[in-house]
Amino acid sequence: MVFVLLSYGGWNEEAYVSAEVRDARRNIVRGLIWSIGIITTVYLLVNLALIRGLGLAQMAESQAVVADLMRLNMGEKGAVLTSCLVAITTFCSLNASILTGARANYALGRDFSIFAFLGRGYESTPANALIVEGAIALALVMLGTFARKGFETMVEYTAPAFWFFFLLSGISLFVLRKREPDVNRSFKVPLYPLTPLAFCGICIYMLQASLVYTGAGGLLGVIVVLLGLPLLWWTRKKEGVIGNR
């Protein structure tokens, strides 16, 4: 499930650009429903083709299942074409991740003075946030380079942190509703509190499952997230002192 749900990942990144979406109340929900629906349909169709074409036993032994399926049906040229298409779609995904991920760093710089350099750029381009994001990405690539299985190593490092952060986001909904009950929110959660409770429960399960699967590498990613707590406390304390002055 760790790798399967990774295939569905990316829907959450719409939240990073929510401030720039027109008619956010309507279009964010529409974007999420349509994108997840399309991804689910494509994913199921691809898996159906793989099961019918290769079978479970051959899929388990394959290192590139789609390429092997195309090689079986179209020869070596089909496998090469498929590999090229996979590379192209990967570049498309990277492009979207770069653009949306930088917005999170940009927002951090706008909210906390200690990270103000992240909130600077050229007109509407978060240049400094993009540079920092690139440096973090290169560090992860180097981590994968020195490991025996580069891609799996990066997934092991990021997957538990991914689900842990999702869990914190779900908990924050309850916290914000309690602290700010009268705020006019742009979107109301259907079937509250059942929906966020189910979401948090799934996140807890996936966090536990990913930690069991990844071991020390995954725990390191969670520790990196937790290091943000003392940094947040120190930043707020510093800004409070400056504000009192």
PATITOR-505151 format. One record per residue: residue number from 1; residue in one letter; x, y, z of N, C-alpha, C, CB in turn. Coordinates in steps of 0.02 Angstrom, whole numbers. Glycine has a CB too. Layout:
REM residues N
(pt NUM; A; (X; Y; Z); (X; Y; Z); (X; Y; Z); (X; Y; Z)),
...
This chain:
REM residues 245
(pt 1; M; (41; -61; 0); (0; 0; 0); (43; 63; 0); (-46; 0; 61)),
(pt 2; V; (103; 59; 28); (148; 117; 28); (163; 140; -43); (214; 101; 65)),
(pt 3; F; (179; 93; -87); (196; 110; -155); (133; 122; -197); (238; 56; -187)),
(pt 4; V; (79; 85; -182); (17; 95; -220); (-10; 165; -209); (-37; 42; -199)),
(pt 5; L; (-14; 186; -146); (-40; 252; -132); (7; 308; -155); (-54; 259; -57)),
(pt 6; L; (71; 291; -163); (118; 339; -192); (97; 355; -264); (190; 312; -191)),
(pt 7; S; (67; 306; -299); (45; 317; -367); (-13; 367; -371); (23; 251; -398)),
(pt 8; Y; (-51; 372; -316); (-106; 419; -314); (-84; 487; -286); (-163; 391; -270)),
(pt 9; G; (-22; 492; -264); (2; 554; -233); (3; 612; -281); (71; 543; -205)),
(pt 10; G; (-2; 671; -253); (0; 731; -293); (-64; 772; -288); (12; 714; -364)),
(pt 11; W; (-119; 739; -270); (-182; 776; -264); (-178; 831; -211); (-240; 728; -248)),
(pt 12; N; (-139; 817; -158); (-133; 865; -103); (-98; 929; -123); (-96; 833; -46)),
(pt 13; E; (-60; 926; -178); (-21; 985; -197); (-65; 1041; -226); (31; 966; -248)),
(pt 14; E; (-128; 1026; -239); (-173; 1079; -261); (-181; 1131; -205); (-242; 1050; -280)),
(pt 15; A; (-176; 1108; -143); (-182; 1155; -87); (-127; 1208; -87); (-181; 1117; -20)),
(pt 16; Y; (-68; 1190; -115); (-12; 1237; -115); (-26; 1298; -159); (50; 1202; -140)),
(pt 17; V; (-68; 1290; -209); (-82; 1345; -255); (-153; 1371; -245); (-71; 1324; -328)),
(pt 18; S; (-185; 1354; -189); (-254; 1373; -178); (-265; 1448; -177); (-278; 1344; -112)),
(pt 19; A; (-213; 1485; -156); (-220; 1558; -154); (-224; 1589; -224); (-162; 1589; -116)),
(pt 20; E; (-204; 1551; -275); (-204; 1577; -343); (-260; 1548; -386); (-137; 1563; -375)),
(pt 21; V; (-303; 1507; -355); (-358; 1477; -392); (-418; 1523; -393); (-377; 1408; -362)),
(pt 22; R; (-447; 1533; -451); (-507; 1574; -457); (-568; 1535; -433); (-517; 1598; -530)),
(pt 23; D; (-611; 1569; -397); (-671; 1537; -369); (-651; 1473; -332); (-723; 1520; -424)),
(pt 24; A; (-607; 1481; -281); (-577; 1424; -246); (-629; 1378; -214); (-530; 1449; -192)),
(pt 25; R; (-683; 1407; -187); (-733; 1366; -154); (-759; 1311; -200); (-792; 1410; -130)),
(pt 26; R; (-767; 1327; -264); (-794; 1279; -312); (-740; 1240; -349); (-837; 1316; -362)),
(pt 27; N; (-688; 1274; -372); (-640; 1243; -417); (-590; 1197; -383); (-602; 1296; -454)),
(pt 28; I; (-573; 1209; -320); (-528; 1163; -285); (-560; 1095; -277); (-508; 1192; -216)),
(pt 29; V; (-623; 1094; -257); (-659; 1031; -249); (-666; 996; -316); (-728; 1043; -217)),
(pt 30; R; (-685; 1034; -368); (-692; 1004; -434); (-625; 975; -459); (-718; 1056; -484)),
(pt 31; G; (-571; 1012; -447); (-505; 989; -468); (-485; 925; -433); (-454; 1042; -455)),
(pt 32; L; (-499; 921; -368); (-481; 861; -330); (-521; 801; -353); (-492; 873; -256)),
(pt 33; I; (-586; 809; -361); (-629; 753; -380); (-612; 729; -450); (-703; 774; -378)),
(pt 34; W; (-603; 775; -497); (-587; 754; -566); (-518; 722; -571); (-591; 814; -613)),
(pt 35; S; (-469; 752; -538); (-401; 725; -543); (-395; 656; -512); (-351; 773; -511)),
(pt 36; I; (-423; 648; -452); (-420; 583; -418); (-460; 531; -458); (-446; 588; -346)),
(pt 37; G; (-517; 552; -485); (-557; 506; -525); (-520; 482; -588); (-622; 539; -546)),
(pt 38; I; (-487; 528; -622); (-449; 510; -682); (-390; 464; -666); (-424; 573; -718)),
(pt 39; I; (-353; 482; -613); (-296; 442; -593); (-317; 371; -573); (-258; 476; -534)),
(pt 40; T; (-372; 366; -536); (-396; 301; -515); (-416; 258; -575); (-456; 309; -467)),
(pt 41; T; (-452; 288; -622); (-473; 252; -682); (-413; 227; -722); (-517; 297; -726)),
(pt 42; V; (-365; 272; -734); (-306; 252; -772); (-267; 198; -736); (-261; 313; -785)),
(pt 43; Y; (-259; 205; -671); (-221; 157; -631); (-252; 88; -635); (-216; 180; -558)),
(pt 44; L; (-319; 84; -628); (-354; 20; -630); (-350; -11; -699); (-426; 29; -608)),
(pt 45; L; (-357; 29; -751); (-353; 3; -819); (-283; -24; -835); (-371; 58; -870)),
(pt 46; V; (-232; 11; -813); (-163; -12; -824); (-151; -78; -788); (-112; 41; -800)),
(pt 47; N; (-175; -82; -726); (-166; -144; -688); (-205; -202; -718); (-188; -134; -615)),
(pt 48; L; (-265; -188; -745); (-303; -240; -778); (-265; -266; -839); (-372; -213; -799)),
(pt 49; A; (-235; -220; -878); (-196; -240; -936); (-136; -282; -916); (-174; -179; -976)),
(pt 50; L; (-103; -263; -862); (-44; -299; -839); (-62; -369; -815); (-10; -260; -782)),
(pt 51; I; (-116; -375; -779); (-137; -440; -753); (-156; -487; -810); (-196; -433; -704)),
(pt 52; R; (-192; -459; -859); (-214; -501; -916); (-155; -518; -962); (-269; -464; -956)),
(pt 53; G; (-107; -471; -968); (-52; -482; -1015); (6; -521; -986); (-28; -417; -1038)),
(pt 54; L; (23; -509; -923); (81; -541; -892); (62; -594; -841); (126; -490; -861)),
(pt 55; G; (10; -579; -802); (-6; -624; -747); (31; -604; -684); (10; -696; -765)),
(pt 56; L; (6; -623; -627); (35; -602; -563); (105; -628; -553); (-10; -624; -505)),
(pt 57; A; (118; -691; -573); (184; -721; -562); (238; -684; -601); (183; -795; -581)),
(pt 58; Q; (224; -669; -664); (273; -633; -706); (281; -561; -684); (253; -636; -779)),
(pt 59; M; (227; -530; -660); (231; -461; -635); (276; -457; -574); (161; -434; -618)),
(pt 60; A; (272; -509; -531); (312; -509; -470); (386; -514; -485); (291; -566; -425)),
(pt 61; E; (404; -545; -540); (475; -553; -558); (502; -495; -600); (484; -617; -596)),
(pt 62; S; (457; -453; -626); (478; -400; -672); (502; -338; -635); (421; -381; -718)),
(pt 63; Q; (552; -304; -663); (577; -241; -637); (545; -181; -673); (653; -238; -642)),
(pt 64; A; (514; -193; -730); (480; -140; -769); (421; -173; -803); (529; -106; -821)),
(pt 65; V; (365; -177; -767); (309; -218; -790); (278; -192; -855); (256; -221; -736)),
(pt 66; V; (271; -126; -861); (239; -99; -921); (283; -110; -982); (224; -24; -912)),
(pt 67; A; (348; -100; -974); (394; -112; -1030); (394; -185; -1050); (466; -90; -1010)),
(pt 68; D; (390; -230; -1001); (388; -301; -1017); (324; -320; -1054); (395; -343; -953)),
(pt 69; L; (268; -288; -1034); (205; -301; -1068); (208; -279; -1141); (147; -266; -1032)),
(pt 70; M; (235; -220; -1152); (240; -194; -1221); (290; -234; -1262); (261; -120; -1220)),
(pt 71; R; (343; -259; -1230); (392; -301; -1265); (359; -366; -1287); (453; -316; -1219)),
(pt 72; L; (314; -391; -1245); (280; -453; -1261); (232; -445; -1320); (242; -478; -1200)),
(pt 73; N; (202; -385; -1326); (151; -373; -1378); (178; -338; -1440); (95; -333; -1349)),
(pt 74; M; (229; -296; -1432); (253; -256; -1488); (328; -264; -1501); (238; -184; -1475)),
(pt 75; G; (360; -307; -1464); (431; -317; -1474); (473; -266; -1436); (447; -315; -1547)),
(pt 76; E; (539; -264; -1452); (585; -220; -1416); (569; -147; -1428); (656; -235; -1438)),
(pt 77; K; (545; -129; -1488); (527; -59; -1502); (471; -36; -1456); (507; -51; -1575)),
(pt 78; G; (424; -80; -1442); (370; -62; -1397); (394; -48; -1326); (318; -117; -1395)),
(pt 79; A; (443; -88; -1304); (471; -78; -1237); (509; -12; -1233); (518; -136; -1219)),
(pt 80; V; (547; 5; -1286); (584; 68; -1287); (536; 127; -1288); (631; 71; -1348)),
(pt 81; L; (483; 122; -1329); (433; 176; -1333); (401; 188; -1265); (380; 160; -1385)),
(pt 82; T; (383; 134; -1231); (351; 139; -1166); (398; 172; -1115); (330; 70; -1141)),
(pt 83; S; (462; 152; -1116); (511; 181; -1070); (518; 256; -1082); (579; 147; -1078)),
(pt 84; C; (516; 276; -1146); (520; 348; -1162); (458; 385; -1137); (527; 357; -1238)),
(pt 85; L; (400; 354; -1144); (338; 386; -1119); (339; 393; -1043); (277; 345; -1141)),
(pt 86; V; (366; 342; -1009); (372; 345; -936); (417; 403; -916); (399; 279; -907)),
(pt 87; A; (473; 412; -952); (520; 466; -938); (487; 534; -949); (583; 460; -982)),
(pt 88; I; (447; 540; -1003); (413; 604; -1018); (362; 621; -964); (378; 600; -1086)),
(pt 89; T; (323; 571; -944); (273; 584; -891); (306; 600; -825); (227; 524; -883)),
(pt 90; T; (365; 572; -813); (403; 588; -752); (424; 661; -752); (464; 543; -745)),
(pt 91; F; (447; 685; -810); (465; 756; -815); (405; 801; -803); (495; 770; -884)),
(pt 92; C; (347; 780; -828); (286; 820; -817); (269; 823; -743); (227; 790; -856)),
(pt 93; S; (276; 766; -709); (262; 764; -638); (312; 806; -599); (264; 692; -613)),
(pt 94; L; (375; 803; -619); (427; 844; -586); (412; 918; -595); (496; 828; -615)),
(pt 95; N; (390; 937; -654); (374; 1007; -667); (319; 1032; -620); (352; 1017; -741)),
(pt 96; A; (266; 992; -614); (211; 1011; -569); (233; 1014; -496); (152; 963; -577)),
(pt 97; S; (274; 965; -476); (298; 962; -407); (343; 1021; -391); (335; 897; -393)),
(pt 98; I; (384; 1041; -438); (429; 1098; -428); (389; 1162; -418); (477; 1106; -488)),
(pt 99; L; (340; 1173; -461); (300; 1234; -459); (259; 1239; -395); (254; 1239; -519)),
(pt 100; T; (227; 1182; -376); (184; 1184; -317); (224; 1181; -252); (135; 1126; -320)),
(pt 101; G; (277; 1140; -251); (317; 1133; -190); (349; 1199; -168); (371; 1082; -200)),
(pt 102; A; (371; 1238; -216); (403; 1302; -200); (354; 1349; -166); (431; 1334; -263)),
(pt 103; R; (289; 1341; -181); (239; 1385; -150); (235; 1375; -75); (171; 1374; -182)),
(pt 104; A; (247; 1313; -53); (246; 1299; 19); (304; 1335; 54); (249; 1223; 33)),
(pt 105; N; (364; 1331; 24); (421; 1367; 52); (411; 1442; 50); (485; 1348; 13)),
(pt 106; Y; (380; 1466; -4); (365; 1538; -11); (318; 1561; 44); (334; 1552; -81)),
(pt 107; A; (266; 1521; 59); (219; 1539; 112); (253; 1539; 180); (160; 1490; 113)),
(pt 108; L; (300; 1493; 190); (338; 1491; 253); (377; 1556; 262); (386; 1430; 253)),
(pt 109; G; (408; 1579; 208); (446; 1642; 212); (402; 1702; 224); (484; 1652; 150)),
(pt 110; R; (340; 1700; 201); (294; 1757; 211); (266; 1757; 282); (237; 1753; 160)),
(pt 111; D; (262; 1699; 314); (232; 1694; 380); (281; 1703; 438); (198; 1627; 387)),
(pt 112; F; (345; 1685; 426); (394; 1688; 480); (454; 1729; 458); (416; 1617; 503)),
(pt 113; S; (471; 1780; 497); (524; 1827; 478); (592; 1793; 472); (528; 1884; 527)),
(pt 114; I; (603; 1740; 512); (668; 1707; 511); (680; 1674; 443); (673; 1655; 567)),
(pt 115; F; (626; 1657; 408); (631; 1627; 342); (610; 1676; 287); (588; 1564; 338)),
(pt 116; A; (617; 1740; 301); (594; 1791; 255); (625; 1786; 186); (607; 1860; 284)),
(pt 117; F; (687; 1761; 183); (721; 1756; 118); (684; 1709; 70); (793; 1732; 127)),
(pt 118; L; (646; 1661; 98); (607; 1616; 56); (548; 1650; 24); (583; 1556; 97)),
(pt 119; G; (526; 1704; 53); (469; 1741; 27); (487; 1794; -23); (432; 1773; 83)),
(pt 120; R; (550; 1796; -44); (571; 1845; -93); (579; 1812; -161); (638; 1878; -72)),
(pt 121; G; (570; 1852; -213); (576; 1826; -281); (571; 1882; -331); (524; 1773; -295)),
(pt 122; Y; (555; 1865; -391); (548; 1913; -445); (476; 1913; -468); (596; 1897; -504)),
(pt 123; E; (441; 1969; -454); (370; 1976; -469); (332; 1918; -438); (359; 1979; -546)),
(pt 124; S; (302; 1874; -477); (262; 1820; -449); (301; 1754; -445); (199; 1809; -490)),
(pt 125; T; (366; 1756; -459); (407; 1695; -458); (444; 1689; -391); (458; 1696; -517)),
(pt 126; P; (431; 1636; -352); (465; 1627; -288); (536; 1600; -298); (425; 1578; -242)),
(pt 127; A; (581; 1642; -321); (648; 1621; -342); (687; 1587; -286); (687; 1680; -368)),
(pt 128; N; (690; 1618; -228); (729; 1590; -172); (700; 1523; -149); (731; 1639; -114)),
(pt 129; A; (634; 1518; -148); (601; 1456; -128); (617; 1400; -178); (525; 1465; -123)),
(pt 130; L; (621; 1417; -242); (639; 1368; -293); (710; 1343; -284); (629; 1397; -362)),
(pt 131; I; (755; 1389; -266); (826; 1371; -256); (832; 1323; -197); (869; 1434; -245)),
(pt 132; V; (799; 1338; -142); (802; 1295; -83); (771; 1227; -98); (766; 1329; -23)),
(pt 133; E; (715; 1228; -133); (683; 1164; -152); (730; 1122; -195); (617; 1178; -189)),
(pt 134; G; (765; 1154; -241); (812; 1118; -283); (869; 1088; -243); (840; 1164; -336)),
(pt 135; A; (893; 1125; -193); (948; 1100; -151); (926; 1039; -111); (972; 1155; -103)),
(pt 136; I; (864; 1041; -84); (837; 983; -46); (829; 923; -93); (770; 1001; -13)),
(pt 137; A; (804; 935; -153); (795; 881; -202); (861; 849; -220); (760; 906; -264)),
(pt 138; L; (913; 890; -231); (979; 864; -248); (1008; 822; -190); (1027; 921; -265)),
(pt 139; A; (994; 845; -128); (1018; 807; -70); (986; 738; -68); (1003; 845; -5)),
(pt 140; L; (920; 734; -84); (886; 670; -86); (912; 626; -143); (810; 680; -93)),
(pt 141; V; (927; 657; -200); (955; 620; -256); (1022; 590; -237); (961; 665; -319)),
(pt 142; M; (1063; 630; -203); (1129; 605; -181); (1120; 548; -131); (1170; 662; -149)),
(pt 143; L; (1070; 554; -87); (1056; 500; -40); (1039; 436; -77); (999; 520; 8)),
(pt 144; G; (997; 442; -129); (979; 384; -168); (1036; 357; -209); (922; 401; -214)),
(pt 145; T; (1082; 401; -230); (1139; 380; -270); (1185; 333; -232); (1178; 440; -295)),
(pt 146; F; (1196; 348; -168); (1241; 307; -128); (1208; 244; -101); (1268; 348; -71)),
(pt 147; A; (1142; 238; -110); (1107; 178; -88); (1103; 127; -144); (1036; 196; -63)),
(pt 148; R; (1090; 66; -127); (1088; 13; -177); (1026; 20; -221); (1089; -56; -144)),
(pt 149; K; (970; 39; -191); (908; 50; -227); (887; 122; -217); (852; 1; -204)),
(pt 150; G; (907; 164; -264); (898; 236; -256); (827; 258; -247); (927; 271; -313)),
(pt 151; F; (782; 236; -292); (712; 258; -288); (679; 234; -224); (673; 234; -349)),
(pt 152; E; (690; 171; -207); (660; 144; -147); (687; 179; -84); (674; 69; -142)),
(pt 153; T; (750; 199; -86); (779; 234; -29); (745; 301; -17); (854; 244; -39)),
(pt 154; M; (732; 337; -72); (698; 401; -65); (626; 393; -42); (700; 439; -131)),
(pt 155; V; (593; 340; -66); (525; 326; -43); (525; 308; 32); (493; 269; -84)),
(pt 156; E; (574; 268; 52); (579; 249; 122); (589; 310; 167); (636; 199; 132)),
(pt 157; Y; (626; 359; 142); (640; 419; 182); (579; 464; 186); (699; 457; 153)),
(pt 158; T; (542; 469; 130); (488; 519; 127); (420; 491; 145); (486; 547; 58)),
(pt 159; A; (406; 426; 134); (339; 400; 144); (313; 409; 216); (338; 326; 127)),
(pt 160; P; (350; 389; 268); (324; 401; 336); (314; 475; 352); (372; 371; 387)),
(pt 161; A; (360; 517; 329); (351; 589; 340); (289; 615; 304); (413; 628; 316)),
(pt 162; F; (276; 587; 245); (218; 605; 205); (154; 591; 244); (217; 567; 139)),
(pt 163; W; (147; 530; 272); (87; 512; 309); (83; 546; 376); (84; 436; 317)),
(pt 164; F; (140; 558; 407); (141; 593; 471); (116; 665; 463); (211; 593; 502)),
(pt 165; F; (138; 697; 408); (117; 766; 396); (42; 768; 379); (158; 797; 339)),
(pt 166; F; (18; 717; 341); (-54; 713; 327); (-93; 706; 392); (-68; 654; 281)),
(pt 167; L; (-68; 666; 438); (-101; 657; 502); (-105; 723; 540); (-64; 604; 545)),
(pt 168; L; (-50; 760; 541); (-50; 825; 574); (-99; 873; 541); (20; 855; 573)),
(pt 169; S; (-105; 870; 475); (-153; 913; 439); (-224; 896; 459); (-144; 906; 363)),
(pt 170; G; (-239; 831; 465); (-306; 811; 486); (-321; 833; 557); (-313; 736; 481)),
(pt 171; I; (-273; 827; 602); (-283; 848; 671); (-292; 924; 675); (-223; 827; 715)),
(pt 172; S; (-257; 960; 632); (-262; 1033; 633); (-333; 1057; 618); (-214; 1064; 582)),
(pt 173; L; (-371; 1017; 579); (-440; 1036; 565); (-481; 1040; 629); (-472; 985; 516)),
(pt 174; F; (-472; 991; 674); (-508; 992; 737); (-485; 1050; 781); (-498; 925; 774)),
(pt 175; V; (-419; 1062; 781); (-391; 1116; 822); (-417; 1184; 799); (-314; 1115; 819)),
(pt 176; L; (-416; 1196; 733); (-438; 1261; 707); (-513; 1271; 717); (-421; 1266; 633)),
(pt 177; R; (-552; 1218; 711); (-624; 1224; 722); (-639; 1243; 794); (-660; 1159; 704)),
(pt 178; K; (-598; 1218; 840); (-609; 1233; 911); (-585; 1304; 928); (-573; 1181; 955)),
(pt 179; R; (-527; 1322; 901); (-499; 1388; 916); (-535; 1445; 881); (-426; 1390; 898)),
(pt 180; E; (-558; 1432; 819); (-589; 1485; 779); (-657; 1461; 753); (-542; 1505; 721)),
(pt 181; P; (-705; 1451; 798); (-769; 1423; 777); (-811; 1469; 733); (-810; 1405; 837)),
(pt 182; D; (-798; 1535; 737); (-841; 1583; 702); (-812; 1606; 635); (-853; 1643; 746)),
(pt 183; V; (-755; 1578; 615); (-724; 1598; 552); (-765; 1572; 493); (-651; 1573; 548)),
(pt 184; N; (-776; 1615; 444); (-812; 1596; 383); (-764; 1560; 336); (-844; 1658; 348)),
(pt 185; R; (-768; 1494; 334); (-721; 1455; 294); (-747; 1445; 223); (-708; 1387; 328)),
(pt 186; S; (-700; 1440; 176); (-719; 1434; 106); (-746; 1366; 89); (-660; 1450; 62)),
(pt 187; F; (-730; 1316; 130); (-753; 1248; 116); (-770; 1212; 181); (-700; 1208; 76)),
(pt 188; K; (-827; 1180; 183); (-849; 1143; 241); (-840; 1068; 229); (-921; 1159; 259)),
(pt 189; V; (-812; 1034; 278); (-799; 962; 271); (-864; 923; 276); (-749; 938; 325)),
(pt 190; P; (-881; 883; 226); (-943; 844; 229); (-938; 790; 282); (-959; 812; 162)),
(pt 191; L; (-995; 777; 316); (-1000; 725; 368); (-950; 736; 425); (-989; 656; 337)),
(pt 192; Y; (-935; 798; 440); (-890; 813; 496); (-923; 790; 561); (-873; 889; 499)),
(pt 193; P; (-888; 756; 608); (-816; 743; 609); (-797; 673; 582); (-791; 750; 679)),
(pt 194; L; (-845; 636; 553); (-830; 568; 532); (-777; 565; 477); (-893; 534; 508)),
(pt 195; T; (-782; 611; 428); (-735; 610; 372); (-663; 622; 395); (-754; 663; 321)),
(pt 196; P; (-649; 676; 433); (-580; 685; 456); (-556; 632; 505); (-573; 753; 488)),
(pt 197; L; (-602; 603; 545); (-582; 549; 590); (-560; 488; 550); (-640; 531; 637)),
(pt 198; A; (-597; 472; 497); (-578; 415; 454); (-512; 430; 420); (-633; 401; 401)),
(pt 199; F; (-503; 492; 397); (-440; 511; 365); (-381; 504; 412); (-445; 583; 339)),
(pt 200; C; (-389; 528; 474); (-335; 524; 523); (-320; 451; 541); (-353; 563; 587)),
(pt 201; G; (-372; 410; 545); (-362; 339; 559); (-321; 304; 505); (-428; 304; 568)),
(pt 202; I; (-337; 320; 442); (-299; 291; 386); (-227; 315; 388); (-332; 310; 318)),
(pt 203; C; (-217; 379; 404); (-149; 407; 408); (-108; 372; 462); (-151; 482; 421)),
(pt 204; I; (-140; 359; 520); (-105; 324; 574); (-85; 254; 552); (-150; 320; 638)),
(pt 205; Y; (-131; 219; 518); (-115; 152; 494); (-58; 153; 444); (-177; 120; 462)),
(pt 206; M; (-61; 200; 396); (-9; 203; 344); (57; 226; 373); (-31; 250; 288)),
(pt 207; L; (56; 270; 424); (117; 291; 457); (150; 231; 491); (103; 346; 509)),
(pt 208; Q; (110; 192; 527); (137; 133; 560); (163; 82; 509); (83; 100; 605)),
(pt 209; A; (124; 71; 456); (144; 22; 405); (208; 44; 369); (87; 13; 354)),
(pt 210; S; (213; 108; 353); (273; 132; 318); (334; 130; 362); (262; 203; 292)),
(pt 211; L; (327; 142; 427); (383; 138; 473); (407; 66; 481); (365; 167; 542)),
(pt 212; V; (359; 19; 484); (377; -52; 488); (413; -74; 425); (314; -96; 500)),
(pt 213; Y; (390; -49; 368); (419; -69; 303); (488; -38; 293); (373; -49; 246)),
(pt 214; T; (495; 25; 310); (558; 61; 295); (610; 57; 349); (542; 133; 281)),
(pt 215; G; (588; 53; 412); (636; 48; 467); (670; 115; 482); (689; -3; 450)),
(pt 216; A; (736; 114; 492); (773; 173; 514); (769; 230; 465); (846; 154; 526)),
(pt 217; G; (769; 215; 400); (767; 268; 350); (703; 310; 355); (773; 240; 282)),
(pt 218; G; (647; 275; 365); (583; 310; 372); (579; 350; 436); (526; 262; 369)),
(pt 219; L; (607; 322; 490); (607; 357; 554); (646; 421; 550); (636; 312; 610)),
(pt 220; L; (699; 422; 511); (739; 483; 501); (697; 538; 471); (799; 468; 457)),
(pt 221; G; (654; 521; 422); (611; 571; 391); (562; 601; 440); (573; 540; 333)),
(pt 222; V; (533; 559; 485); (487; 584; 536); (524; 630; 585); (455; 526; 574)),
(pt 223; I; (586; 612; 603); (625; 654; 649); (638; 722; 618); (692; 619; 666)),
(pt 224; V; (651; 724; 553); (661; 789; 519); (599; 833; 526); (679; 778; 445)),
(pt 225; V; (540; 803; 518); (478; 841; 526); (471; 866; 597); (416; 798; 507)),
(pt 226; L; (485; 823; 647); (479; 841; 717); (528; 896; 737); (488; 780; 762)),
(pt 227; L; (584; 900; 703); (633; 953; 718); (603; 1022; 704); (696; 943; 676)),
(pt 228; G; (549; 1024; 666); (516; 1088; 654); (483; 1116; 716); (466; 1080; 600)),
(pt 229; L; (466; 1073; 766); (432; 1097; 826); (476; 1145; 868); (411; 1038; 869)),
(pt 230; P; (537; 1125; 887); (578; 1173; 924); (595; 1235; 883); (643; 1140; 948)),
(pt 231; L; (602; 1226; 817); (616; 1283; 774); (557; 1331; 773); (633; 1260; 703)),
(pt 232; L; (496; 1303; 771); (436; 1345; 773); (430; 1382; 840); (373; 1302; 761)),
(pt 233; W; (444; 1346; 895); (441; 1376; 961); (491; 1433; 967); (453; 1324; 1016)),
(pt 234; W; (553; 1421; 943); (605; 1472; 947); (588; 1532; 904); (672; 1443; 927)),
(pt 235; T; (560; 1520; 845); (541; 1574; 799); (487; 1617; 829); (519; 1546; 732)),
(pt 236; R; (435; 1586; 857); (381; 1624; 887); (405; 1663; 948); (324; 1577; 908)),
(pt 237; K; (449; 1633; 986); (475; 1668; 1045); (516; 1729; 1023); (519; 1621; 1087)),
(pt 238; K; (557; 1721; 972); (598; 1776; 947); (554; 1831; 920); (646; 1751; 894)),
(pt 239; E; (503; 1813; 879); (459; 1863; 850); (417; 1897; 904); (414; 1832; 798)),
(pt 240; G; (401; 1860; 957); (363; 1890; 1012); (405; 1942; 1049); (340; 1837; 1061)),
(pt 241; V; (470; 1926; 1057); (516; 1974; 1090); (523; 2037; 1048); (585; 1942; 1102)),
(pt 242; I; (530; 2027; 982); (537; 2085; 937); (473; 2126; 937); (553; 2062; 866)),
(pt 243; G; (415; 2091; 939); (351; 2128; 939); (342; 2169; 1002); (294; 2079; 932)),
(pt 244; N; (365; 2142; 1060); (359; 2180; 1123); (403; 2241; 1124); (377; 2136; 1181)),
(pt 245; R; (460; 2236; 1089); (503; 2295; 1085); (472; 2350; 1042); (572; 2275; 1058)),
